[in-house]
Amino acid sequence: MLTSDTKRRIDSCRDILVGKLPLPTDQVELITLALIYKFMDDLDEESVAMGGKRSFFTGPLAAYRWRALTAQTVSADERMTLFADGLELLGGGKKLRVPKKHGKKGEEEEIDPAAHLPALFRDIFRNAFLKFRDGRILTLFLTELGGFAYSHSEELGNAFEYILQCMGAQGDNGQFRTPRHIIDFMVACLDPQPTDKILDPACGTGGFLVSAFKHILQKNTSPGSTLPGDRLGHEQRQRLYANFTGYDTNDQMVKLSRVNLFLHQFASPTIHIYDTLTNDARWAEKADLILANPPFMTPKGGVVPHTRFRIPAKKSEVLFTDYIAEHLTPDGRAGVIVPNGIVANVQKAYIRLRRFLVEDSLVAVVSLPAGVFKPYSGVKTSILLLDKKLARNTDKILFLKIVADGFDLGDQRREIEANDLPEATPLVKSWLKRELVEPLANPIKWKLVEKRSVLAHRTTSLRAEPYFGGPAVEQVVEVARLADVAEINPKKSEVRSLAPDTPVSFVPMERLSTDRPSFTGAHERPIGEVLAGYTYFRDGDVLLAKITPCFENGKAGIARNLRNGIGFGSSEFYVFRCSEKVVPEYLYYLITRPAFREEGEQNMSGTGGQQRVTREFIENYEIPLPQIDEQRQIVARIRHYENEIGRLEAEISTNRDCIQQTIDTAWSGGET
């Protein structure tokens, strides 16, 4: 495990760099590059000590090796120049002029001194450069980093994992570092074998691949042996290295994962820059074991997937889960972390996905606590375990609820004694090995559920909670298309017979709010002036802006107190006239949710600044439709929370003014 000394050295390196490189990503990049730089020289020194030759810093590169630039006889400015040039030379981004071998005296030629390096190292250092110029800071940094040595490969692997934690704080688009204990739990349950072809289709920094590799080595190590995996022969090891594959869309992540695997003995890791959702070039490739925690936040503009997915969708969480199930071999297994939407969302694509999983390969659902990904996200997640062979031979699914994972659920995630994972691991393993029988003495919450019972549920819900005292699984909320519960943009024929001078309200786009249903300041105009070119609505109708940027900003409202009960407004409004099945305020809150806007942004048409949410999306958008009384209760609770938020914001504002006045008085020398 990570030692306190190693952690201290890494923290010290970051502290040294923070004044010159304030971004954690830049600090991580330089520490990573400098470590690899040093390890290359360590390997050369080890080779020479054993009677061999240098492999990396040879020829013109010898002047740039670690021990040359860190020598005490080198000044700080010289060290900075050597290291900066060395970084660029290793990546092939800089050439050297040297005496021409067969030319006349004084003739020179330009060479690439890194041409002999393996592609892995050239890729790692490609486009690398030193982002600051301060010889004193660089000397302090390199001195601290000099405490690491390649000979302690396992400790270095742990150190590198610690370095990568810094990347987690930069997570966006749903790309959050998976906690090590969750990765190890999934790997232990699925028990990777040396012959398994193992894939992570969104590998990030390679955490799942490294954990699976360590698991295989540990299972093939003789008692008392100091060589991990000593029972694996040379050919078995070579096949083992070749069996690990990772994909990622980000070039930096690919480099980091390749370095991570390199530090764990992979000479040439197979990590590809590849988008599994939009590129089908590797669609035919299958795996015996897939381990993944894909990024599940759909990017702005939506995913535009290729056409080979079975389930038409634009949500990345649906596509990734579908991809993983589709790319298993006939007897393949998989473990994938999914957000709550995959197990509970009632939209058609999610229901189709769950039904397919139950019928095809799903054998276990492990519900995780909501705080597993804190401080990056409080999203509720579950682990889906797939096993095609077991699924063919059982009519049940194991549902298991993890209440505690060994850490508290606050942002600091402090270690605690309560931990269900050690008890859950043998339980899940016994189920996957066809050895689980009821009843099994185990303190954690688990239950075997008939597949037909899950499939009989209208939404094929995979929520574990109902089996352990949560809301009953039979309590299903009706789902309806917007067009089936509300008339969209009612026809103007209702008011064409009115006299042209009949006064009506006119509502410009700017009158709609982004945070409350009411709008103010409507103008009064004769209907004859607005009938032709504007959108018509009545008291109680719900208005929604359909054009950018008003839609993304959440501009919407409910028409109230209109002159003669009639209003007109921008042609860029969608108008919803609710049927008896839906309360207008309830519909308003549904269409102003961020989730609705995010999906709407993926369904816009037009060019430039004139993007509009499509009528097709609006009509077919599915909403949960509880009973009318329950809708009213939901609206009342939301109003209560909004009022409470407003009260607290006013209190904060008042206190802030008082605090500022106190500070100003004290600053001016007056009494507080």
N, C-alpha and C positions, 0 to 999 in steps of 0.2 A: 504494500500500500504506500501511498504518498507519505514521505517522511517530513517532519517539521523543518529539517534543514533545507530540503529541496524546495518546499513551499516558501521558506524565508528567502532563499536566493532568487526565486522568480518574482516574489513581491518586491524585493530590493531592486531588481532590474527594472521593473515597471516604475518604481518610485524615481529612479535615476532618469528615466526617459520622459517622464510626464511633462517636464518643463519644455521639452523640445518636440515631443510627440504627444499631444493631449488626447488624441483619439485612441481608445483601447485597441481598435483594429490595427492601427499603425504600430502600436507597441507589440502586439502579438506577432505581426508580420516580421518585425525586425528581430525579435527574440527567436522566432522559428528559423529564420534565415541564418542568423549567427550560430545557432546550435548546430544546424546541418553543416555549416561552413567548418566549425570546429571538429565535428565528428568525422568529416572527410579526412582532415589532417590526422586525427587519432587513428583512423584505419590505416593510413599510410605509415604512421610510426609503428603500429603493431606489425604490419607486413615487413618492414625493414628489420625490426627486432627478431623476427622469425627467419631471417635470411632471404626475404623476398625483395620486391621492388615497390616503389610508390605507384599507385594507380591513378591518383587524382591530381595532386599538385606536382606535376612533372614538367620538364622543359621550361619554357618561359613562365609558367604558372608557379614554379617553385618559389619565386620571390614574393608571392602573395599568400603563402601558407600561413596558418594561424600562428605557429611558433615564430615565424619571421616578423609578423606585424606586432606581436605582443612582447617582443624582446625589450628589455629595459634600456638598451642602447638606442632605441627608436624614439624620437620625440613625438609629442602628442599630435602635432600637425602632420608629421610624416605618417603616423599610424592612421590618421583619418584618411589621408590620400590613398594609402595602400589598401585599406579596407573598402573604401568607396570604389576604387578601381577593381578590386577583387570581386566584389558583388556583380559588377557589370560584365566582367570577363567571364565569370562562371556561367552566365546566362547567354553568352554569345552575342551580347549587345555591344561589345566593344572589341576592336581589333588592335593588334600590336604590330609595330614595325620592327623587324629584326634583320640582321645581315643576311643577304641572299646567299643560300647555300652554295650555289655554283656560279655565282656572278662575280663581277670584278670587285676589287677592294672598294669599300664605301657604298656599294649598291645595297639597297634594302628592298624587302618585300613585306606585304601586309598579310598576316596570318590570323587565324582564329585559334587561340591557345587552348580553348576548351573543346575543340573538335573531337578529342578522344574520350570525353566524358560520356557515361551512359545517358540515354535520353531522359531518364527520370530526373537526374540532377540538372540537366540543362533546362528542363521544363520548370523545375522548382525556382530556378534563379532567373528565368526569362523575364525581362522588363524590370528586374530589381535594381534599385538604386538607393543610396543613403539620403534620407529626406532632411537631414540637418547637417550643419558644418560647425562642429564644436569639438575640437580634439580632446579637451579636458573631460567633457561628458562622455564621449565615446570611450576614453580610457577607463573611466570608472565602470562603465557598462561591461566592457570586454573583460575586465579584471574579475568582476562578479560572476560573469558567465563562464569564466575559465575554471570554476569549481566543478563543472560537469565533465564527465568523461564517458566516452562511448562504451567502455568496458562494463559499465553498470547499465546494461541495456534495459533491464526490466524497470529499474528506477527511473531511467530516462523516459520510458514509455508512460509511466505514471506521471512524471513531471509534464510531459507533453499534454496529457489529458487535463492536467490542472491549468496549463496555459490556455487550452481551448475553452475553458469555462468563461474566460473573458469575452469570447465571441458571443456567448449566450445573451449577454446584456445588450447586444446590438441586434437581437433577433427581431425581424419584422416579417410580414407576410406569413405569419404562422410558423416561422422557422425557429423553434425553440430547442435548446439542447435537452436531450432526453436524460433524465437522472440516471446515473450509473447503476444504482440498485434496481431500477425498473428494467433496464436493459438486461442485466444479469439474471433477473427473475425470468424474463421471457426466454432467454437462451437456455437456462437450466430446465425449464419446462419442456422445451422442444428438443433438447438433447442432440445437437448437431453431431454428425458422424464424419469421419475422414473422407468418405466417398461422396458426401453430399455436395452438389453444386449449389452454392449459397449466394444469394443476391439481395442487395439493398437498393431499390430503385430510386431512392432519394437519400443518398448516404450521408450528406453533410460532411462531417469530419471523420466518418468511418467507425463510430462507436460500436454499432451492432456487429460489424465485421470483425473488429478486434476482439470483442467479447466472445464471439463464436469460435474464433481461432484459439483463444486461451482455453476455452472449455474443452476443445478437442485435444489440445496438448495435455491438459491436466488429466483427462480420462485415459491418456495413453502414456502416462509416466509411471515407471516402476517405483514401488515403495523405497524410500531412501535415496532415490536418484537425484542428482543435482542438475541433470539435463532434462528440461521440460520436453515431453514427448519422445523419450528415448526409445520407446517400443515401436516407433514409426521408422521404417527403413527409408533409405535415400529416395527411392522411386515414389514411395508413399508420400513423403514430404513434398516432393516436386509436384505431384498431382494435387496435394492439399493446397499449395500456394496458387495453383492454376484454377482451383475451384471457386475462388472468392472474386466476386464482381460487384462493383458499385457504379451507380449513375448519379450525376448531379448536374443541374443547369448552370451552376455558378463556377467560374474558372478558379476563383480563390478557394472555394470549398474543395474542389477537385485536388488542388495542390496540397491543401492541408490534410485531406484524407490519405493521399499518397504518402505524404511524410509520416503520418501516423502509422500506416501499415509498414512503411520502411523501418520505422523504429521497432516494430514488432516482427522483424526478420524477413519481411517480404522484399526480395531484391527488386522486383519489377511489378508493383501492384497494378491490377487491372481495374482502373477507375476511369470511366468515360464521361466526357461532357455530353450529356444526352438528356433531352426533355421527353420523358415517358408519355406525356399527355398530348403533345402536338407533333411528335416525330414517330413514325412507325417503322423506321429502318431496322430496329431490333425486335420487332413484334414477334417474330418466330422463335426467339430465344426463350427457353423455359428454365426453371430452377427447381431443385428438390426441396429447398428451404428458402423462404423469403422472410426477412426480418426488416421491419420498417416503422418509422414514425414520420410519415410524409408531411410536408407543409400543407395544412388544410385551409388556409385563408385564400379564397378566390381573389386573384388580382383585379385591380380596377380595369374595367373593359371586358372582364370575363375570360375564361379559358376558351380557346377555339380549338377543340380537340380534333384529331384525325378521325376518320370514319369507321375505324375497326372496333370501336367499343360496342358492347352489346346493349348498354343502357344509354340512350341519348341524354346527355346532361352537360351543363356548363360549370357545375360546381366541382372544384378540385377534389373535395373529400369523396364524392361519389365516384369520380373517375379513377382516383388512385386506388380505392378499395376494390373497384371492379378490375383494375389492371392486375392487382396482386393475385386475386382469385383466379383470373384467367391465365396467368403465367406460371402456374404450378404444373409440374409433371403429373402423370396419372396417379402416382402415390405421394405427391408432394405435400409439404406442410408449410404453414406460415403463421407468423405472429405480427399483428399490426395494431398500433395504437390509433384509435379513432375518436373524434369529438362526439359529443352527445347527439348531434344531428344524425349521425349514421345509425344509431340505435333507436332514435325516437322521432325524427322528423316525419311529418305525415304527408309530405308532398309525394307525388307519384314516383319520381325517380328513386327516392329513398326506399319506398315500399317495394318497388321492383327489385332493387339491389338486395334488400334483406331477404326477400323470398328466394332469390337466386342463391344467396349464400346458404340459407337453411337447406335447400334442396340439393346443393352441390358439394359443400365442403366444410361448413361451420360445425365445430364440435364443442366449443367452449366460449363463454363470454365472461370476462373478468372485469367487474366494475371497480374503478379506482376512485380514491377520494378526490374531491374537486380541487384541492390545493397542490396536487403533485407537481405542476409546472410553475408554481410561484417561485420567485416574484415576477416572472415574465408574463404569466397568464393564470387566471383562476378558473379556466375552462374545465368543465367536467369531461372526463375521458374514460374510455374502456379499452380493454385489450380483446381483440377478436383472435381466437386460435382456430386455424383451419387445418384439416387433415383429410385429404381426399379418400385415402384408404379406409380410415376409421369411419368416415361419414357414410361410406357404402355399406358398412357392416353394423351400424347402430341406428336406432330410431330415436335417440335422445341427445340432448344438448346439456352440457354442464353450465349452470349459472353460479357464479361465485362473487361474493361481495367483499372487497378489501376495505375495512374500516380504518385501519392504521397501517402506514408503511414504514414506520420507524422514525418518522420526522413529524414535527408539528406542522400545522397547515397555515402558519403565518408566513410573511414574506421572507423571514430569515431561515425558515425550514430547519429549526434546531432539532438535533437528534433527541429522540425520546425512547423509552423502553417498549411501549406498545408497538407491535409489529406483527401483522398477519402473514407477511410474505414467507417466512420460514415454514409455517404450517401449510400455507397454500401450495408451495412448490411440490412436495411429495404427493399431495392430493391430485393436482393437475397431472403430474407425471404418471401416476397410477391410472388415471382415466385415459390418457393418450396411449398407454400401453395395454389397454383393454383389461386392466386388473381391478378396476374400481367396483366394489360391491356395496350395497346399502345394507345396514347402516354402517358408516365408517366413523370411528371415534375421532372427532376433530372439532376444535372449538370455533372455527371460523364458519361463516354463513355460506352454505352451498346447497344446491339442489339440482337433481337431474329432472329435466322437463321433456316431455314427449314432443317430437318435432311436429306431429299433427296438431298438437295443442297450440304451438307457436303459429303455425300456418293458418289455423282456424281464426286467429285474431285478425280483425279487419286490416290492421296496419302492419301485421307481422312484427310487432314490437319486440325489440331485443333488450329492453331495459331490465336490469337485474332486480332493481329495488322492489317491484311489486311482489316478488317471491319471498321477500324478507320483511314484510310489514309496511311497505310503501303503498301508494295508491293501487287499488286493484287493477290487474291487467285488463279486465273486461271493460273498464271505464274508458270508452272511446269517444272522443270529441268528433263530431261530424266535420267533414272538410268540404268546402264548396268553392266553385269558381266565382270570381268577382262578378262576372256577367250573369251568373245565375241568381245572385242575391241583390243586385243593384242594377238599375237602368243607367247605362253610361251615355252621357251627353244627350239628354232628352230632346226630342224634336221641338222645333220652334212653332210648329203648327198649333200648339196649345195657346199661343198668345198672338198669332197673326191677326186675329179678328179684332184686337183692341184698337182703339182710336190712336192715331200716330202721336197725339200730344199727351197720351197717358204717361204720367211720371213713374219712372222705375229707378231702381238703384243701379249705379255703375261702379264696379270694383276693379281698379287697376291692379296689375300684378304686385306692385310694391306694397299694397295694403295687406297682403297676406303675410302672416307671421311664420317664423321658423320654429317657434317653441310653444305656441298656444293655439287652441282651435278658433278663438274669436278674432275678428279683424275689424278695424275701425276706419272711419273717415270716408265711407262710400259717398260718391257724388250722386246727385239726382239729375237725370236726363230724360227727355221724352223718348218713348220707345221707338218712335220713327227714326231717330238718329242712330240707334244702336242695333236694330233688328237684323240688319243685313250682315255686318262684318264681325259680330262679336258672339261669344258663347252665352247661352241662356241657362238660367238656373232659378230655383225657388227657395223659399225659407226651408231650412232643414237639409238642403242638399250639401254634399261634401265636395269641396274643391281641391284639386291637386295640380300644381304646376308640372308641366310635362317637358319643359325645355331646360337645357343647361344654361347657367349653373343653378337656376332656381330649384330644379328637382333635387339635385345633390344636397342643396342647403335645407331641404325639408319644407319648402313653402307649401302650406296647405291650410285649410280652414273649413268652418261650417257656416253656411249662410244663415244669418239671423236678422230679424227686424228690417227686412227689405221693404222699400216703398211699394205698397200694393202687393207685397209678398213676392215680388218679381225682381230679378237681378240680371245684369249682363256684365261680362268682363272679358278679359283677354281671350283671344282665340287659342292661346297656349295653355288653357285650362282643360283638364279632364273633370267632368262633373258626374258625381255618383248620386243617384236618387235611390235611397235604400228601400227594399221591400220590407214586409213584416218580419222577415227572418233575421234582420240585422239592425242594431241600434246605430244611428249615425256617429255618435261619439266613439263607439267601439271601433267602427270602421276607420274613423279618423286616426285613432292611435295605432291601428294596424299598418296603415299606409304611411305613417311618419316614422316607423321603426327604422333604424339603420340597416337591418337585414333586408327590408323591403327595398330601400334605396340602393343598397349594394347590388341586389339582383336586377333592379331596374336599370342601373347603369350598364349592365352587361347586355341589355336588350334595347339599345338605342339605335336610331338610324339618323341619317343626315350627314352633313360634312361640316368641317370647321367648327365654328362656335354655335352652329344651329342643330345640335344633336337633340333628339326628342325620344322619349320613351314610347315604344311602339304600342299601338292599339291591341295588337295580338297578345303582347305580354300582359297588358292590363286586364283584358278579358279573361285570360286563362290562368291568372295568378290565383293560387288556391289559398284560402284562409280558413283557420279553425273557426267553427261555428257552434259554440256552446248554446245552451238554452238562453232565451231572451233575458230572463231574470239573472242568470249568471253573467251575461254580458253587462248588465247594468251594475252588478256588484263589482265587476272588474273595473269599469269606468269610475265608480265611486272610490275604489281603492287608489287608482291612479291620481284622481283629483286630490285625495287626501295627501298622498306623497308629494305631489306638486306644491300644494299649499305649505306643507312642512318644509320643503326645500326652500321655497320663497321666504318663509319666516326666518330660517337659519341663515340664508344669504343676507337678509336685511340686518340680522344681528351681527353677522361677521363684518358687514360694511360699517355699521355703527361703531363697533369695537375697534376696527381698523382706524377710523377717523380719530377716535379718542387716543389710541396709541400714538398716532402720528402727531396729534396735538401735544401730547406729553413729551415726545421726542423733540419737537420743534421748540417747546418751552425750555426744556433742559439745555438744548443746544445754544439757545440765545442767552442763557444765564439766568432765566427766571425760575421761579419755584414751580415744582410739579404738583 
